[in-house]
Amino acid sequence: MLWTAVSVVALGFLVTLEITARHYGLRGPITNQLREVLFAPKSGPLLYAGMALMMLVLTTWRERLIATGIALGIDVVFFLVRWAFDAKMMFGNGALWVLLAYGVIAVTRRTGRERVLLLKGVGLGLLLVTGRKTGDIWLLITSKTRPTVLDPYVATADHALGNPSWLVGRAVEATGSVGHFVLEAVYIQLPVAAVLVALYQLRNVAAERRFPRHHLVRTFLLIGLLGPAVYMLFPVVGPVFAYGTEGAHWEVADLWPNTPVPIGIPHPVPFDGITPRNCMPSLHTAWATSIFIHSRKGPRSLRHAGTFWLIATLGATLGFGYHYGADLVAGVVFAYTIEAGLRAHDRGWERAGVQLVGYGTAVFLALLAAYRWLPVTLAEHPWVFGPLLILAMFSVVLGFLRTTGRWDATAEPVHGAELVPGSRLPAQGGPAAGTALIGARTGSSVD
């Protein structure tokens, strides 16, 4: 029933976005996804990453190799046809065909729990791809519905943090094409990095025939779902557009990355109807932060990769002029609050979880309010408010680490289980004893 409810809500949301996009003369997420069955996909690596997530539910490597071979074969055929007709070249159609085929197989050839598991795998892979399409439409809607932007407010408030986008922008320029290429690759392929962490977290799905209750894909999708709503409330295009050459004649002034914005009384400024208002908060920072959080319990190589991806993403968002430093601070708080909410939900919204989510939400709203109504005060007293902004961010991180550390040190509560007196585990004969024991040993519950 839960999965049915989630599916109905997701479908309704997609239909609403499709209708809204059509109202503005754009193709919606459903249309764009269906087009990729035949036309060149926007992101081939993302489609193969979605297929990799689906293949976690397959029981043998033989099945996985056959699915991969079929996907590659289909892509070879599409490649030859596109090459012959001089069409746009991109791979990934084969991965989408395999995903859809396994959805049909689940409905027609599987029954009971095996059908549900395979449908969950297909749904997870398609959600990753559809989430990207949904995000693209959200960004277009922000540009159509928000004719003015609040960049002068954030640029002024950024003086409290030392104008980091201007500093990192000059540093990236100094690295030349090599630094630009590495950071661009990290920035664009962020979903693929998330899938690598998710593959590690979900590696035992085929053996256990169940998904863990909490994994990175949940956090990733929820960040992408809620973040654009904040874009609508706080539209910002970024320094390279508002104060750089990318803004063309819409730019406020040609200042980025060499000259910081002068401190003055900010006001909303008009901007074009094309550039997404996707800066506040920085969702790339939020996503990279979630990758960092979820990589902490992996092997050393995964932890190092998570750290690298976070640092490189921060460098790219600032160095390419896509975000202000204030966006990044808000993005970190946003990510930790979302992660806290998901973990608190899994534990039945205990008091500690409610307090953690409430505190993270309060800090996030306080940051937005300060950027909007106190930017000049922040800019004129950087040695006071700069450290306060950073301390506010780290207070959310510290609260998260302390609370989740206590949760990880104990078995997660299982609803309906009878606890043994003096123990944190359910009684051996309790209905959820086995599930609780798995959660106690692995640090996560399962559904």
N, C-alpha and C positions, 0 to 999 in steps of 0.2 A: 504493500500500500504506500509506503514511504517513497519508494522509487517511482511508483506511478504518479504520485503527487508532484514529485520533483520534475518528472518528465512533462507533465501537463503545464506546470508553471514555466518551465524553460521554453516549451513550444509556444505558449502564449506570449512570452517576452520576445521571442524571435519574430513572431507574426506582427507584433506591435512595431518592432523596429523596421520590419519590411514595409509596413504601411507608411510609417513616418518617412522612411527613405524615399519611397515612391512619391510622397507628397512634395519632396524637394527635387524630384527629377533624377533620383539616384537609384542604383540597384541595391536591394537590401541583402542581408546576410544569407538568406535562404537561396535567393537567385544566384548570388556569387558562388555559393557552395555547389549548387547543382551545375553551374557552368564548368566547374573544374573536372567534372566527369569526362568532358571531351576537350575543353579548351585548356590552354597553358595555365597551370596553377600559379598563384602568387609566390608560394614558398614550398618548393619540393622537399627540403629537409624537414619542415614541420609535418608534412603529410607522412613521411617515413617515420618520424618520431611518434606520431599517433598510431601508426601500424605496429611499431615496436611495443607500445603500451598494450595494445590489444593482444599481441602474441604472448604476453605473459600468462594468459589463461590457457594457452595450448599446452597439452600434457607432454609432448615429445619434441625433441629437436628436429626430428624428421618432418613433422607438421610445420614447424617454423621455417625450415629450409625450403620446403615446397612453397609456402606462402610468399617467402622472399623471392624465390625464383620466378614465380608467376608475376609478381609486381614488377620485377626488373624486365621480364620479357615483354610485358605490356608497354612499359616505358620505352623499350627499344623500338617497338612498332610505332608508337607515337612520335618518337624522335625522327625516324626515317620519313614518316609522312610529313612532318613539319619541315624537315630539311628539304624535301622535294618541292614543297609549295612555298618555301621561303617564309614560313610563319614564325611567330614568336617561339623561342626555344626555352623550355623549362620541363624538368622531370617532376614526377609525383603522382601522375594520373594512375599509375599502376597500384600505388599504395592505397589510394582512395577506392579503387575498384575492389581490392582485397578486403578492405574494411567493410564495404557495403555487402560484399559476397558473404562474409562471415555473419553479418546481421541476418541475411536471408537464411543461411544454414542454421543459425540459432533458432529461428522461428519454425523452420520446416523439418529439420533433422534432429533437433535436440528436445529433450523433455526434462521437466522437473528442475532440480538444482543445477544440472549442467547447462540447461537453457539460460537460466538466470545468470550464471557466472559468465557465460560467453556474451550475453547481451550487455552485462556490465563492462566487460572488456571492450566491446565495440563502442559502447556509449562513451567510455573514458577517452578512447582514441578520437572519436568524432567531436567530443566536447572540446578537446584541446584545439582542434582545427577550427571549429565553429566559433570558439571563443575569440580567436584572432579575427575572424570575419566580423563578429559582433563589435569588437573594439574599433575596427576600421570605420564602421558605420557610425558608432558613437562619436568618433572624432570629427567626421564630416558634419554631423548634426550640431556639434558645438560651434563649428565655424559658421553655420547657417543661422543659428538662433542667438548668437552672442555677437552683435555688431561692434561692441566696444570691449577693450581689454584693460586689465589692471596692472600691466607691466610696470608703470611708473611707481606704484606702491611697493611692489616686491623689489624692484631695483633700488629704491631708496632704503628699504629695510635691510637690504643685503650689505649695506655699509657696516652694519653691526658685526657681520661675519668676515669683513675684510674683502668684499667683492671677489669671492673665490672663482666665479666663472671667468672673470677678466684675467686673473692670475693663471689659471690652468689653461685657458685659451691660448695665451702667449706661449706657455710651455709646450703645448701640443704642436703649435706652429713651428717651434724650434726643433722638434723631433723629425720634422719632414714627413715624407710619404710613408716611411716604415711605421712610425708611431700612429699615424692616421689610419693605416690599413689594419693594424692589430686592434685598435680601439673600435673601429667600425665593425669588424667581424664580431667582436664581443657584444657590441650593442645590438646588432641585427639578429644574432643567433641566440639571444637570451632564452627563448622557449626551448630550444634544443638542449641547452645546458640544464634547464629544469627537468627535462625528460630523463637525462642521464642520472640525476639524483633520484627521480621517481623510479627508474628502473631498478636501482639498488634497493630502495625501500620496498618495492613490490616483487622482489626476486623470488619470494616463496609462495606466491599466489597459486601457481600451478600445483605445487605439492600439497598445500593446505586446503586447496579448493575454496578459498575465501580471501577477500580483500581486508587489509588492516583498516581499522576505523579511521585513522588519520594518516594522511600522506601529503606530499607537497602539492599534488595536482589540485587538491581541494583549496588550499591557500591561494595558489596561483589564479584559479578561476574566480574566487571570491574577490580578490584584489581587483581583477579586471572588470568585475561586475559593479562594484561599489565606487571605484575610483572615478569613472567618468561622471558620476552624479555630482562629485565635488567640482569637477571641471565646469559644470554648468553654473555653480554658485560662485566660483572664483576663476573666471576666464583669464588665462595668461598664455602668451605665445612663445616667450623665451627671448633671451638677449640677442641671439643671432638674427632674429626677425624684427624685434622692436627697436634694436639699437645697432644692427649690423646690415650687411649687404643683402642678406636673404629677404629682407623686408621690402626691398625695392622702394617705390615712392611712398609706401605706407610707414616706413620707419620713422620713429620719433626723432632720432638723430643718428649720425654715423659715428658711433663711439666704441662699439665692441670690436676687438678685445683690448684696445690700446688705452682708452680714456674712460675712467669710471663715470657713471652718471652723476651730475652735480646734485647736491642736496637741495631740494626745493619742495614746495607744496605740490604733492602729486595729484593727478586727476585722471579719470578714465579717458582713454584715447580710442578713436575709431580704428578699425583694422579691416583687412579684406575678408571676403566670404569664403576663403579657401583654406587658409592656414588653421590647423586644429588648435584649439585653446586647451592644450593638454600638458600644462606644466605643474599646476598646483593641485595635489602633491605630485612629486615625480614617481610615476608608477614603475618606471625602469629601476629606480632605486628601491622601491618597495619589493618588486619581484626579485631583484638581486639579493636583497636582505633576506627574503624568505628562502632562497636557495642556500644562503650562508647558514641560516638557522637549521635547516633540515640536513645539511651536510655534516653537522657537528657530531652526529652519532655514527658516521660512516668510517671507513678506513682512512689512514693518514692521507693517501692520495686524493680521496674525495674531499677531505677537509681542506687540503691545500688548494684544490680546484675551486671549491666554494669561496675561499678567501680571495683567490685571484680574481674570480668573476665579479665579486663585490667591488674590489678596489678598481678593477678595470672599468666597470660600469660607471662608478662614480667619476672616474677620470673622463670617460667619454661624454657623459651627460653635461659635465661642466666644460670640458675642453672643446666640444663642438658647438657650444653656445646654446644648447637645447634647454638648459635649466639654470636657474639661479641657485645659490647656496641655500636659500630659505626653502626652496622646493625640496631639496634633499633631506633637510632636517624634518620637514613634515612627512616625507615619504618613509623615513625610518620609523617614525612614531606610528604612522598608518599601518605599516607592515606588522609591527609587533602587536598592535592592538587587534588586528584581524586574526593573527596567529593565536593570541590569547583567547579571543572569542571562540574560535573553533575548539581549542583544547578545553575551555571551560564548558562548552556544550557537551563534549564527550564525557565529562565528569558530572553532568547533571546540574550545572550552574551552582556549585558550592559558593559559599560566601567569599572565599578568597578569589575565586574566578570572577565573580561579579565585581568585586572591588578593583581587580586588575583591569578589567575591560572598562569599567567606569572611569578609572584614573587615566588610562590611555586616551579615551575619548575626550575627556576634559582637557588634557594637554594639547591634543590635536586641535580642538576648537579654539583654545586659547592662542595657539600659534596663528591660526587664520585670522582671529580678531586683532591680534597685535600687528600682523602684516597689513591689515586693511585700515585700521584706525589709529595706529601709533607708529607708522613708519618713520616719521621725522624724528620722533623721540628716540627710537632705536638707533637711527643713523647718527644723531648728535651725541650719543653716549655709548660708543661702541665697546669701551672697556668694561662697561657695566652690563649692557644687554646682550652683547655677543656671548660672553661666558654663560649668562642665564639661559639663553636659547639652547646652547649645547648641554648644559646641566639638565634642563627640562627633558631633552631627548634622552639623555643617559639615565635619567631617573625612571623612565618607562622601561628601558632595557634592563636596568637593575631589578626593578619590580618583577619583570617577566622571568628573569633568571632565578630569582629567589623563590617565586611561587611555583614555577614549573620544576625547579630542583626539588622542592618538597614533594610535589606530586610524583616525580620519577623515583623518589626514594621509598615510596609506598605503593602497594597494589592499588590500581584504580578501582573505585567502587562499581559494583555490578548491580543494577536495579533488580529487585526481586530475589536477591541471594541472602541467605541467613548467615550472619557473621558468627564465627566461633568466638566465644568469650575470650578476651585477652589476645585475639589475633586479628590481623588485617585481611585475612582470607576467608572466603565463605566456607561453611561447613562442607565436608567432603561429599555429603549426600545432597547438597543444595543444587538447584536446577542450573546454576551458572558456575558451578565449581570449576569445571574444566576450563571455561573461558577465562575466569578470573586468574587461574593458575598460569595460563599462557601470558596474560597481561602482566602478572607479577614478574615473570622471568624475562620478558622482552621489553618491558617499559611501555607497552602500548596495548590497547584493547582491540578486539577484532569483532566484526559483525558477520 
